Amino acid sequence: MTVPAPLRIFVLNGPNTNLYGLDPTGPYGTLTIEDIAETCRARAEGLGARVDFRQSNHEGVLIDWIQEARTGADGIVINAGSLSYTSIGIADALSAVAKPAIQVHVSNVFKRESFRHHSPLSSVVTGCIIGLGPSGYPAAVEALIAHIRRG
């Protein structure tokens, strides 16, 4: 009997997410992006999957990674940072690769400025997790794995 390869999940992070944890009084808490990456990896491994966790401050790099997921990943968790509100390119890439994807917003965007209340990404992803703080990441990883396995 052949054992199936573990699912591979890309967790992609956009501008300024590398600064998480630097301002404990801010909306993102005290956990760093590295802490979040380790939590996601541990959650995925416990579910028989692997996480490839990446961060870039550049839109084109995020688009390249989304396109790479077409053949290199089973699904995508994405926190595009401020690009969540402006990037048609990221939305188009997510739509084109046709992989299950979950968008993460660490803060509750509906409690913030009105320009954050709409994201072009939201209409092309499988689901969104909003306002759960850093714990939204492993929740997204777990939900995505369950979604993929349900088929």
N, CA and C atoms as an extended XYZ file, in Angstrom:
453
Properties=species:S:1:pos:R:3:atomname:S:1:resname:S:1:resid:I:1 pbc="F F F"
N         0.836       -1.181        0.000 N   MET     1
C         0.000        0.000        0.000 CA  MET     1
C         0.880        1.242        0.000 C   MET     1
N         0.601        2.158       -0.891 N   THR     2
C         1.375        3.384       -1.007 CA  THR     2
C         0.832        4.437       -0.048 C   THR     2
N         1.734        5.046        0.691 N   VAL     3
C         1.355        6.136        1.593 CA  VAL     3
C         1.343        7.427        0.790 C   VAL     3
N         0.235        8.179        0.829 N   PRO     4
C         0.194        9.423        0.060 CA  PRO     4
C         1.190       10.439        0.614 C   PRO     4
N         1.709       11.252       -0.273 N   ALA     5
C         2.617       12.322        0.145 CA  ALA     5
C         1.856       13.298        1.032 C   ALA     5
N         2.537       13.891        2.017 N   PRO     6
C         1.842       14.864        2.860 CA  PRO     6
C         1.404       16.076        2.043 C   PRO     6
N         0.284       16.651        2.428 N   LEU     7
C        -0.152       17.886        1.783 CA  LEU     7
C         0.895       18.961        2.012 C   LEU     7
N         1.044       19.828        1.028 N   ARG     8
C         1.976       20.951        1.151 CA  ARG     8
C         1.167       22.239        1.086 C   ARG     8
N         1.307       23.054        2.120 N   ILE     9
C         0.577       24.310        2.234 CA  ILE     9
C         1.566       25.465        2.198 C   ILE     9
N         1.341       26.411        1.296 N   PHE    10
C         2.101       27.656        1.306 CA  PHE    10
C         1.394       28.626        2.246 C   PHE    10
N         2.136       29.226        3.166 N   VAL    11
C         1.626       30.322        3.990 CA  VAL    11
C         2.412       31.558        3.571 C   VAL    11
N         1.716       32.475        2.902 N   LEU    12
C         2.354       33.639        2.287 CA  LEU    12
C         1.974       34.907        3.042 C   LEU    12
N         2.974       35.730        3.298 N   ASN    13
C         2.801       36.943        4.091 CA  ASN    13
C         3.328       38.148        3.348 C   ASN    13
N         2.555       39.234        3.377 N   GLY    14
C         2.892       40.434        2.637 CA  GLY    14
C         3.577       41.501        3.466 C   GLY    14
N         3.533       42.740        2.948 N   PRO    15
C         4.274       43.852        3.529 CA  PRO    15
C         4.053       44.040        5.024 C   PRO    15
N         5.160       44.233        5.701 N   ASN    16
C         5.238       44.595        7.114 CA  ASN    16
C         4.850       43.485        8.078 C   ASN    16
N         4.471       42.325        7.581 N   THR    17
C         4.168       41.233        8.502 CA  THR    17
C         5.433       40.764        9.228 C   THR    17
N         6.585       41.056        8.651 N   ASN    18
C         7.849       40.737        9.313 CA  ASN    18
C         8.064       41.580       10.572 C   ASN    18
N         7.250       42.616       10.769 N   LEU    19
C         7.378       43.483       11.943 CA  LEU    19
C         6.485       43.051       13.102 C   LEU    19
N         5.703       41.997       12.915 N   TYR    20
C         4.844       41.517       14.005 CA  TYR    20
C         5.676       41.291       15.260 C   TYR    20
N         5.097       41.646       16.391 N   GLY    21
C         5.747       41.425       17.672 CA  GLY    21
C         6.614       42.564       18.144 C   GLY    21
N         6.889       43.540       17.286 N   LEU    22
C         7.769       44.641       17.676 CA  LEU    22
C         7.063       45.690       18.525 C   LEU    22
N         5.736       45.787       18.415 N   ASP    23
C         4.957       46.743       19.202 CA  ASP    23
C         3.872       45.983       19.950 C   ASP    23
N         4.172       45.564       21.183 N   PRO    24
C         3.208       44.741       21.906 CA  PRO    24
C         1.882       45.445       22.193 C   PRO    24
N         1.837       46.758       22.088 N   THR    25
C         0.584       47.489       22.316 CA  THR    25
C        -0.229       47.636       21.040 C   THR    25
N         0.342       47.246       19.904 N   GLY    26
C        -0.342       47.371       18.619 CA  GLY    26
C        -1.345       46.257       18.400 C   GLY    26
N        -2.016       46.296       17.251 N   PRO    27
C        -3.098       45.331       16.986 CA  PRO    27
C        -2.620       43.906       16.715 C   PRO    27
N        -1.305       43.689       16.611 N   TYR    28
C        -0.809       42.381       16.197 CA  TYR    28
C        -0.201       41.558       17.324 C   TYR    28
N        -0.132       42.110       18.539 N   GLY    29
C         0.337       41.332       19.679 CA  GLY    29
C         1.842       41.208       19.763 C   GLY    29
N         2.301       40.235       20.541 N   THR    30
C         3.726       40.094       20.842 CA  THR    30
C         4.414       38.984       20.053 C   THR    30
N         3.656       38.134       19.391 N   LEU    31
C         4.283       37.049       18.638 CA  LEU    31
C         4.940       37.578       17.372 C   LEU    31
N         6.127       37.083       17.091 N   THR    32
C         6.823       37.461       15.864 CA  THR    32
C         6.365       36.570       14.720 C   THR    32
N         6.724       36.947       13.509 N   ILE    33
C         6.386       36.138       12.337 CA  ILE    33
C         7.050       34.757       12.439 C   ILE    33
N         8.234       34.705       13.056 N   GLU    34
C         8.907       33.419       13.246 CA  GLU    34
C         8.131       32.534       14.221 C   GLU    34
N         7.583       33.144       15.292 N   ASP    35
C         6.757       32.385       16.238 CA  ASP    35
C         5.530       31.814       15.532 C   ASP    35
N         4.902       32.642       14.707 N   ILE    36
C         3.707       32.218       13.974 CA  ILE    36
C         4.056       31.085       13.007 C   ILE    36
N         5.200       31.206       12.344 N   ALA    37
C         5.636       30.159       11.408 CA  ALA    37
C         5.799       28.824       12.130 C   ALA    37
N         6.436       28.840       13.292 N   GLU    38
C         6.644       27.598       14.042 CA  GLU    38
C         5.320       26.984       14.477 C   GLU    38
N         4.377       27.823       14.906 N   THR    39
C         3.059       27.323       15.305 CA  THR    39
C         2.349       26.681       14.119 C   THR    39
N         2.428       27.323       12.959 N   CYS    40
C         1.794       26.771       11.751 CA  CYS    40
C         2.428       25.453       11.345 C   CYS    40
N         3.743       25.392       11.398 N   ARG    41
C         4.430       24.149       11.033 CA  ARG    41
C         4.029       23.007       11.971 C   ARG    41
N         3.990       23.306       13.265 N   ALA    42
C         3.626       22.276       14.237 CA  ALA    42
C         2.187       21.806       14.018 C   ALA    42
N         1.268       22.735       13.766 N   ARG    43
C        -0.130       22.353       13.540 CA  ARG    43
C        -0.234       21.481       12.296 C   ARG    43
N         0.445       21.887       11.224 N   ALA    44
C         0.391       21.117        9.975 CA  ALA    44
C         0.990       19.725       10.160 C   ALA    44
N         2.137       19.649       10.816 N   GLU    45
C         2.783       18.348       11.025 CA  GLU    45
C         1.887       17.417       11.824 C   GLU    45
N         1.178       17.966       12.813 N   GLY    46
C         0.248       17.165       13.598 CA  GLY    46
C        -0.903       16.621       12.771 C   GLY    46
N        -1.151       17.251       11.633 N   LEU    47
C        -2.222       16.820       10.732 CA  LEU    47
C        -1.681       16.109        9.494 C   LEU    47
N        -0.387       15.786        9.508 N   GLY    48
C         0.206       15.061        8.393 CA  GLY    48
C         0.439       15.912        7.161 C   GLY    48
N         0.701       17.194        7.363 N   ALA    49
C         0.952       18.110        6.241 CA  ALA    49
C         2.235       18.889        6.510 C   ALA    49
N         2.676       19.603        5.495 N   ARG    50
C         3.876       20.444        5.614 CA  ARG    50
C         3.520       21.873        5.256 C   ARG    50
N         4.143       22.819        5.949 N   VAL    51
C         3.948       24.240        5.675 CA  VAL    51
C         5.240       24.821        5.135 C   VAL    51
N         5.113       25.575        4.062 N   ASP    52
C         6.201       26.377        3.511 CA  ASP    52
C         5.820       27.828        3.808 C   ASP    52
N         6.453       28.429        4.805 N   PHE    53
C         6.086       29.748        5.329 CA  PHE    53
C         7.012       30.798        4.729 C   PHE    53
N         6.427       31.819        4.096 N   ARG    54
C         7.232       32.825        3.393 CA  ARG    54
C         6.709       34.231        3.669 C   ARG    54
N         7.609       35.216        3.593 N   GLN    55
C         7.238       36.619        3.768 CA  GLN    55
C         7.995       37.470        2.765 C   GLN    55
N         7.287       38.434        2.173 N   SER    56
C         7.923       39.419        1.300 CA  SER    56
C         7.181       40.744        1.412 C   SER    56
N         7.934       41.812        1.272 N   ASN    57
C         7.345       43.148        1.229 CA  ASN    57
C         7.021       43.578       -0.196 C   ASN    57
N         7.145       42.667       -1.163 N   HIS    58
C         7.013       43.025       -2.574 CA  HIS    58
C         5.885       42.241       -3.254 C   HIS    58
N         4.986       42.966       -3.883 N   GLU    59
C         3.811       42.372       -4.522 CA  GLU    59
C         4.182       41.332       -5.576 C   GLU    59
N         5.146       41.646       -6.418 N   GLY    60
C         5.530       40.719       -7.482 CA  GLY    60
C         6.056       39.400       -6.949 C   GLY    60
N         6.782       39.448       -5.840 N   VAL    61
C         7.288       38.216       -5.230 CA  VAL    61
C         6.117       37.360       -4.744 C   VAL    61
N         5.128       37.989       -4.105 N   LEU    62
C         3.944       37.245       -3.655 CA  LEU    62
C         3.225       36.601       -4.838 C   LEU    62
N         3.097       37.336       -5.929 N   ILE    63
C         2.451       36.794       -7.129 CA  ILE    63
C         3.255       35.618       -7.679 C   ILE    63
N         4.579       35.746       -7.707 N   ASP    64
C         5.420       34.625       -8.154 CA  ASP    64
C         5.188       33.387       -7.284 C   ASP    64
N         5.109       33.571       -5.968 N   TRP    65
C         4.894       32.433       -5.069 CA  TRP    65
C         3.520       31.811       -5.283 C   TRP    65
N         2.508       32.649       -5.497 N   ILE    66
C         1.167       32.118       -5.776 CA  ILE    66
C         1.207       31.278       -7.048 C   ILE    66
N         1.884       31.777       -8.075 N   GLN    67
C         1.997       31.012       -9.318 CA  GLN    67
C         2.785       29.722       -9.100 C   GLN    67
N         3.797       29.758       -8.255 N   GLU    68
C         4.565       28.554       -7.928 CA  GLU    68
C         3.670       27.498       -7.263 C   GLU    68
N         2.681       27.952       -6.508 N   ALA    69
C         1.768       27.028       -5.822 CA  ALA    69
C         0.955       26.195       -6.801 C   ALA    69
N         0.842       26.656       -8.018 N   ARG    70
C         0.074       25.912       -9.032 CA  ARG    70
C         0.544       24.467       -9.125 C   ARG    70
N         1.863       24.269       -9.072 N   THR    71
C         2.409       22.912       -9.136 CA  THR    71
C         3.134       22.510       -7.855 C   THR    71
N         3.364       23.458       -6.948 N   GLY    72
C         4.181       23.166       -5.774 CA  GLY    72
C         3.446       23.072       -4.460 C   GLY    72
N         2.131       23.311       -4.455 N   ALA    73
C         1.388       23.282       -3.193 CA  ALA    73
C        -0.023       22.766       -3.431 C   ALA    73
N        -0.615       22.294       -2.361 N   ASP    74
C        -2.005       21.836       -2.418 CA  ASP    74
C        -2.980       22.942       -2.048 C   ASP    74
N        -2.489       23.979       -1.385 N   GLY    75
C        -3.337       25.094       -0.993 CA  GLY    75
C        -2.501       26.239       -0.456 C   GLY    75
N        -3.166       27.373       -0.245 N   ILE    76
C        -2.484       28.606        0.151 CA  ILE    76
C        -3.225       29.249        1.314 C   ILE    76
N        -2.465       29.653        2.331 N   VAL    77
C        -2.944       30.592        3.344 CA  VAL    77
C        -2.229       31.895        3.038 C   VAL    77
N        -2.979       32.992        2.951 N   ILE    78
C        -2.359       34.263        2.586 CA  ILE    78
C        -2.803       35.389        3.503 C   ILE    78
N        -1.813       36.110        4.010 N   ASN    79
C        -2.023       37.392        4.667 CA  ASN    79
C        -1.220       38.378        3.831 C   ASN    79
N        -1.885       39.047        2.927 N   ALA    80
C        -1.199       39.946        1.999 CA  ALA    80
C        -0.898       41.306        2.615 C   ALA    80
N        -1.132       41.457        3.918 N   GLY    81
C        -0.864       42.737        4.565 CA  GLY    81
C        -1.667       43.841        3.895 C   GLY    81
N        -1.049       44.993        3.736 N   SER    82
C        -1.743       46.139        3.134 CA  SER    82
C        -2.137       45.886        1.684 C   SER    82
N        -1.503       44.931        1.024 N   LEU    83
C        -1.875       44.603       -0.356 CA  LEU    83
C        -3.235       43.916       -0.431 C   LEU    83
N        -3.745       43.478        0.711 N   SER    84
C        -5.083       42.872        0.754 CA  SER    84
C        -6.147       43.817        0.223 C   SER    84
N        -5.913       45.124        0.355 N   TYR    85
C        -6.932       46.121        0.016 CA  TYR    85
C        -6.752       46.725       -1.363 C   TYR    85
N        -5.639       46.422       -2.009 N   THR    86
C        -5.330       47.122       -3.258 CA  THR    86
C        -4.930       46.233       -4.423 C   THR    86
N        -4.550       44.993       -4.172 N   SER    87
C        -3.872       44.221       -5.213 CA  SER    87
C        -4.817       43.370       -6.057 C   SER    87
N        -5.127       43.891       -7.222 N   ILE    88
C        -5.854       43.108       -8.217 CA  ILE    88
C        -4.934       42.006       -8.745 C   ILE    88
N        -3.634       42.282       -8.823 N   GLY    89
C        -2.672       41.287       -9.304 CA  GLY    89
C        -2.648       40.038       -8.438 C   GLY    89
N        -2.662       40.206       -7.120 N   ILE    90
C        -2.687       39.048       -6.224 CA  ILE    90
C        -4.015       38.314       -6.364 C   ILE    90
N        -5.112       39.058       -6.437 N   ALA    91
C        -6.430       38.425       -6.621 CA  ALA    91
C        -6.468       37.637       -7.925 C   ALA    91
N        -5.957       38.221       -8.997 N   ASP    92
C        -5.937       37.524      -10.288 CA  ASP    92
C        -5.081       36.262      -10.231 C   ASP    92
N        -3.931       36.342       -9.549 N   ALA    93
C        -3.060       35.167       -9.433 CA  ALA    93
C        -3.749       34.060       -8.641 C   ALA    93
N        -4.386       34.412       -7.526 N   LEU    94
C        -5.110       33.411       -6.738 CA  LEU    94
C        -6.202       32.750       -7.568 C   LEU    94
N        -6.901       33.545       -8.337 N   SER    95
C        -7.964       33.019       -9.190 CA  SER    95
C        -7.393       32.108      -10.278 C   SER    95
N        -6.286       32.518      -10.873 N   ALA    96
C        -5.701       31.767      -11.988 CA  ALA    96
C        -5.144       30.412      -11.558 C   ALA    96
N        -4.524       30.335      -10.375 N   VAL    97
C        -3.926       29.059       -9.973 CA  VAL    97
C        -4.977       28.061       -9.492 C   VAL    97
N        -6.142       28.545       -9.136 N   ALA    98
C        -7.287       27.691       -8.779 CA  ALA    98
C        -6.953       26.671       -7.690 C   ALA    98
N        -6.216       27.101       -6.690 N   LYS    99
C        -5.947       26.269       -5.513 CA  LYS    99
C        -6.822       26.759       -4.365 C   LYS    99
N        -7.238       25.875       -3.470 N   PRO   100
C        -7.947       26.346       -2.288 CA  PRO   100
C        -7.065       27.332       -1.521 C   PRO   100
N        -7.662       28.413       -1.051 N   ALA   101
C        -6.895       29.449       -0.358 CA  ALA   101
C        -7.734       30.058        0.756 C   ALA   101
N        -7.070       30.379        1.842 N   ILE   102
C        -7.717       31.071        2.950 CA  ILE   102
C        -6.943       32.346        3.229 C   ILE   102
N        -7.692       33.443        3.292 N   GLN   103
C        -7.116       34.753        3.590 CA  GLN   103
C        -7.171       34.972        5.100 C   GLN   103
N        -6.068       35.445        5.666 N   VAL   104
C        -5.984       35.740        7.096 CA  VAL   104
C        -5.803       37.239        7.282 C   VAL   104
N        -6.611       37.802        8.175 N   HIS   105
C        -6.399       39.161        8.693 CA  HIS   105
C        -6.217       39.002       10.192 C   HIS   105
N        -5.073       39.393       10.711 N   VAL   106
C        -4.789       39.235       12.132 CA  VAL   106
C        -5.722       40.110       12.967 C   VAL   106
N        -5.924       41.347       12.537 N   SER   107
C        -6.826       42.250       13.260 CA  SER   107
C        -8.226       42.158       12.664 C   SER   107
N        -9.206       42.646       13.413 N   ASN   108
C       -10.566       42.727       12.892 CA  ASN   108
C       -10.643       43.964       12.012 C   ASN   108
N       -10.576       43.767       10.708 N   VAL   109
C       -10.523       44.887        9.768 CA  VAL   109
C       -11.778       45.744        9.835 C   VAL   109
N       -12.878       45.194       10.315 N   PHE   110
C       -14.126       45.953       10.383 CA  PHE   110
C       -14.172       46.883       11.589 C   PHE   110
N       -13.181       46.780       12.471 N   LYS   111
C       -13.032       47.717       13.581 CA  LYS   111
C       -11.983       48.780       13.262 C   LYS   111
N       -11.502       48.772       12.050 N   ARG   112
C       -10.437       49.700       11.652 CA  ARG   112
C       -10.948       50.648       10.578 C   ARG   112
N       -10.060       51.330        9.900 N   GLU   113
C       -10.430       52.326        8.895 CA  GLU   113
C       -11.303       51.700        7.816 C   GLU   113
N       -12.194       52.508        7.258 N   SER   114
C       -13.172       51.990        6.290 CA  SER   114
C       -12.513       51.429        5.030 C   SER   114
N       -11.342       51.928        4.648 N   PHE   115
C       -10.702       51.394        3.437 CA  PHE   115
C       -10.305       49.934        3.610 C   PHE   115
N       -10.243       49.456        4.840 N   ARG   116
C        -9.882       48.057        5.102 CA  ARG   116
C       -11.093       47.119        5.056 C   ARG   116
N       -12.274       47.661        4.826 N   HIS   117
C       -13.489       46.848        4.866 CA  HIS   117
C       -13.736       46.070        3.579 C   HIS   117
N       -12.961       46.303        2.544 N   HIS   118
C       -13.115       45.567        1.290 CA  HIS   118
C       -11.750       45.075        0.824 C   HIS   118
N       -11.710       43.830        0.385 N   SER   119
C       -10.485       43.245       -0.154 CA  SER   119
C       -10.804       42.533       -1.455 C   SER   119
N       -10.094       42.874       -2.543 N   PRO   120
C       -10.317       42.145       -3.794 CA  PRO   120
C        -9.967       40.659       -3.675 C   PRO   120
N        -9.174       40.289       -2.690 N   LEU   121
C        -8.812       38.888       -2.509 CA  LEU   121
C        -9.979       38.066       -1.965 C   LEU   121
N       -10.820       38.694       -1.152 N   SER   122
C       -11.885       37.959       -0.455 CA  SER   122
C       -12.844       37.252       -1.399 C   SER   122
N       -13.043       37.811       -2.577 N   SER   123
C       -14.002       37.209       -3.508 CA  SER   123
C       -13.417       36.037       -4.300 C   SER   123
N       -12.116       35.783       -4.186 N   VAL   124
C       -11.506       34.687       -4.948 CA  VAL   124
C       -10.944       33.576       -4.058 C   VAL   124
N       -10.953       33.772       -2.747 N   VAL   125
C       -10.431       32.742       -1.850 CA  VAL   125
C       -11.558       31.838       -1.358 C   VAL   125
N       -11.180       30.705       -0.815 N   THR   126
C       -12.135       29.743       -0.279 CA  THR   126
C       -12.816       30.286        0.967 C   THR   126
N       -12.058       30.995        1.800 N   GLY   127
C       -12.598       31.539        3.039 CA  GLY   127
C       -11.667       32.566        3.636 C   GLY   127
N       -12.160       33.247        4.670 N   CYS   128
C       -11.392       34.290        5.353 CA  CYS   128
C       -11.458       34.060        6.857 C   CYS   128
N       -10.350       34.309        7.525 N   ILE   129
C       -10.299       34.299        8.985 CA  ILE   129
C        -9.849       35.690        9.403 C   ILE   129
N       -10.695       36.351       10.180 N   ILE   130
C       -10.499       37.769       10.486 CA  ILE   130
C       -10.567       37.991       11.994 C   ILE   130
N        -9.566       38.713       12.523 N   GLY   131
C        -9.646       39.237       13.874 CA  GLY   131
C        -9.301       38.291       14.998 C   GLY   131
N        -8.708       37.142       14.710 N   LEU   132
C        -8.358       36.190       15.766 CA  LEU   132
C        -6.929       36.363       16.263 C   LEU   132
N        -6.269       37.441       15.828 N   GLY   133
C        -4.881       37.627       16.210 CA  GLY   133
C        -4.010       36.581       15.531 C   GLY   133
N        -2.808       36.379       16.061 N   PRO   134
C        -1.912       35.390       15.458 CA  PRO   134
C        -2.490       33.978       15.427 C   PRO   134
N        -3.450       33.668       16.301 N   SER   135
C        -4.034       32.321       16.288 CA  SER   135
C        -4.863       32.065       15.034 C   SER   135
N        -5.140       33.109       14.263 N   GLY   136
C        -5.836       32.926       12.992 CA  GLY   136
C        -5.021       32.123       11.989 C   GLY   136
N        -3.705       32.202       12.085 N   TYR   137
C        -2.845       31.462       11.146 CA  TYR   137
C        -2.986       29.945       11.296 C   TYR   137
N        -2.734       29.377       12.480 N   PRO   138
C        -2.896       27.923       12.574 CA  PRO   138
C        -4.340       27.486       12.357 C   PRO   138
N        -5.294       28.339       12.711 N   ALA   139
C        -6.700       28.013       12.423 CA  ALA   139
C        -6.914       27.909       10.919 C   ALA   139
N        -6.296       28.817       10.166 N   ALA   140
C        -6.412       28.788        8.702 CA  ALA   140
C        -5.741       27.549        8.126 C   ALA   140
N        -4.573       27.205        8.645 N   VAL   141
C        -3.870       26.002        8.180 CA  VAL   141
C        -4.742       24.769        8.413 C   VAL   141
N        -5.295       24.654        9.602 N   GLU   142
C        -6.133       23.493        9.926 CA  GLU   142
C        -7.389       23.450        9.055 C   GLU   142
N        -8.040       24.600        8.890 N   ALA   143
C        -9.256       24.651        8.068 CA  ALA   143
C        -8.956       24.311        6.613 C   ALA   143
N        -7.826       24.799        6.109 N   LEU   144
C        -7.462       24.531        4.719 CA  LEU   144
C        -7.176       23.044        4.502 C   LEU   144
N        -6.443       22.443        5.422 N   ILE   145
C        -6.151       21.013        5.310 CA  ILE   145
C        -7.452       20.207        5.317 C   ILE   145
N        -8.359       20.544        6.219 N   ALA   146
C        -9.652       19.841        6.274 CA  ALA   146
C       -10.429       20.030        4.977 C   ALA   146
N       -10.419       21.239        4.441 N   HIS   147
C       -11.128       21.522        3.185 CA  HIS   147
C       -10.554       20.692        2.030 C   HIS   147
N        -9.237       20.654        1.930 N   ILE   148
C        -8.590       19.898        0.848 CA  ILE   148
C        -8.921       18.408        0.973 C   ILE   148
N        -8.868       17.897        2.167 N   ARG   149
C        -9.129       16.464        2.366 CA  ARG   149
C       -10.583       16.093        2.109 C   ARG   149
N       -11.488       17.021        2.340 N   ARG   150
C       -12.902       16.754        2.030 CA  ARG   150
C       -13.132       16.677        0.535 C   ARG   150
N       -12.218       17.318       -0.212 N   GLY   151
C       -12.323       17.296       -1.666 CA  GLY   151
C       -13.288       18.298       -2.141 C   GLY   151
